[in-house]
Amino acid sequence: PGLPGPEITPHLTRAQSRGSYAPGTEFAIDRISMVGNTGTYLDSPFHRYADGTDLAGLPLSAVADLPTVVVRLTGSTERGIGPHAVAPYDVDGAAVLLHTGWDRHWGTDTYGRDAPYLTGAAATALVDRGARLVGIDSVNIDSTDGNERPAHSILLAAGVPVLEHL
């Protein structure tokens, strides 16, 4: 919500290509323009910090083949996911995926409003306990009410990539 959708436009049409290739040979090549935060995406430290590691600099071991901990939060009446929600889980070295059930609203106006988010205190707890990656199935890992983004700031400062829109 609030970001432009992908745009697909012709780069080379079949008609244009006919002048460059042998008779009967033609191609269509399209151009795709989109913001990086399209669909499910990964935020690297550079997303928040100018001197942070960008996506190309993240080692594959930071985002793949990690043990996974799924924190099931469906049915919760709290928007803010606090430290108490992640406390029972062994997250050391793991990708921690917050399953709130909010993805059921994908493609609706509800998806961008009053979505669940990770609190700053919970982000600190995850970093302190060794989480290696944190993801959520909502519009943003932070509350979009106001202009502070503590979960992004804490996780990305610690080198913990963030997955959104799972």
C-alpha positions in Angstrom: 0.0 0.0 0.0 1.2 3.5 -0.9 3.9 2.3 -3.3 3.6 2.2 -7.1 2.9 -1.2 -8.7 5.2 -2.8 -11.3 5.1 -1.3 -14.8 5.8 -3.5 -17.8 6.5 -1.6 -21.0 8.0 -2.6 -24.4 11.7 -2.2 -24.9 11.8 -3.8 -28.3 8.6 -4.8 -30.1 8.3 -7.6 -32.6 7.7 -5.0 -35.4 10.9 -3.1 -34.4 13.0 -6.2 -34.2 12.2 -7.3 -37.8 14.6 -4.6 -39.1 17.5 -6.0 -37.1 17.2 -9.8 -37.8 16.9 -12.2 -40.7 13.5 -12.5 -42.4 11.1 -14.5 -40.2 13.1 -13.8 -37.1 11.6 -11.5 -34.5 11.7 -10.9 -30.8 9.7 -9.1 -28.1 11.7 -7.7 -25.1 9.9 -5.9 -22.3 11.1 -3.6 -19.6 10.0 -4.1 -16.0 10.2 -1.2 -13.6 9.3 -1.7 -9.9 10.3 -0.5 -6.5 12.4 -3.0 -4.5 9.6 -3.4 -2.0 7.3 -5.4 -4.3 5.8 -8.7 -3.2 7.8 -10.6 -0.6 11.1 -9.0 -0.2 14.3 -8.9 1.9 15.6 -5.8 3.6 19.4 -5.8 4.0 21.2 -3.4 6.5 21.7 -0.9 3.6 17.9 -0.4 3.5 18.2 1.5 6.8 21.9 2.4 7.0 23.9 4.1 4.3 27.0 2.2 5.3 25.2 -1.1 5.8 25.6 -4.2 3.7 23.5 -4.3 0.6 21.7 -7.3 -0.9 24.7 -8.2 -3.0 27.0 -8.2 0.0 24.9 -10.5 2.1 26.4 -14.0 2.2 24.0 -16.7 1.1 24.5 -18.3 4.5 22.7 -15.2 6.0 19.5 -15.9 4.2 19.4 -19.6 3.1 19.5 -23.0 4.7 18.9 -21.6 8.2 17.1 -23.5 10.9 13.6 -22.0 11.0 11.4 -21.1 13.9 7.8 -20.2 13.1 6.1 -18.2 15.8 2.4 -18.8 15.4 0.4 -15.7 16.4 -2.9 -16.2 14.5 -5.8 -15.3 16.7 -3.8 -12.8 18.8 -5.7 -9.7 19.7 -2.5 -7.6 20.1 -1.1 -5.8 17.1 2.3 -5.3 18.7 4.3 -8.5 19.0 6.3 -8.2 22.2 9.2 -10.1 23.7 6.7 -12.4 25.6 5.6 -13.8 22.2 9.1 -14.9 21.1 10.4 -15.8 24.6 9.4 -19.5 24.5 11.4 -20.2 21.3 15.0 -21.1 20.8 15.9 -18.6 18.1 19.8 -18.8 18.3 21.1 -19.0 14.7 17.6 -19.3 13.3 15.3 -17.5 10.8 12.4 -16.4 12.9 9.1 -16.2 10.9 6.2 -14.4 12.5 3.0 -16.0 11.3 0.2 -13.6 12.3 -2.3 -14.7 9.6 -2.4 -11.1 8.3 -1.5 -12.4 4.8 -5.2 -13.4 4.5 -5.8 -9.6 3.8 -3.3 -9.4 0.9 -4.8 -7.5 -2.0 -7.5 -5.8 0.1 -7.6 -2.3 1.7 -7.4 -4.0 5.1 -3.9 -5.2 4.5 -2.3 -1.8 4.9 -4.3 -0.8 8.0 -3.8 -1.8 11.6 -1.4 -4.6 10.7 0.5 -6.6 13.3 4.2 -5.6 13.8 7.2 -6.5 15.9 7.9 -4.1 18.8 11.3 -2.6 19.4 11.6 -4.6 22.6 11.0 -7.9 20.8 13.5 -7.0 18.1 16.1 -6.4 20.8 15.2 -9.7 22.4 15.6 -11.5 19.1 19.0 -9.9 18.4 20.2 -10.6 21.9 19.2 -14.2 21.6 21.0 -14.7 18.3 18.2 -14.7 15.6 19.8 -14.5 12.1 16.8 -13.4 10.0 13.3 -12.2 11.0 10.2 -12.2 8.7 6.6 -11.3 9.0 3.5 -11.9 7.0 2.2 -8.3 7.1 2.8 -5.0 5.4 5.8 -4.0 7.5 7.8 -5.4 10.4 7.2 -2.1 12.2 4.0 -0.3 13.0 3.3 2.2 10.2 1.5 4.5 12.7 3.8 7.4 13.1 7.4 7.7 11.7 9.5 5.6 13.9 10.8 2.2 12.7 12.5 0.6 15.8 12.3 -3.1 14.6 14.0 -2.2 11.3 16.6 0.0 13.1 17.5 -2.7 15.7 17.5 -5.7 13.5 19.3 -4.1 10.5 21.9 -2.4 12.8 22.7 -5.9 14.1 23.0 -7.3 10.6 19.8 -9.3 10.8 18.0 -9.2 7.5 14.2 -8.6 7.5 11.6 -10.3 5.3 8.3 -8.6 4.8 5.0 -9.6 3.0 5.5 -13.3 3.6 
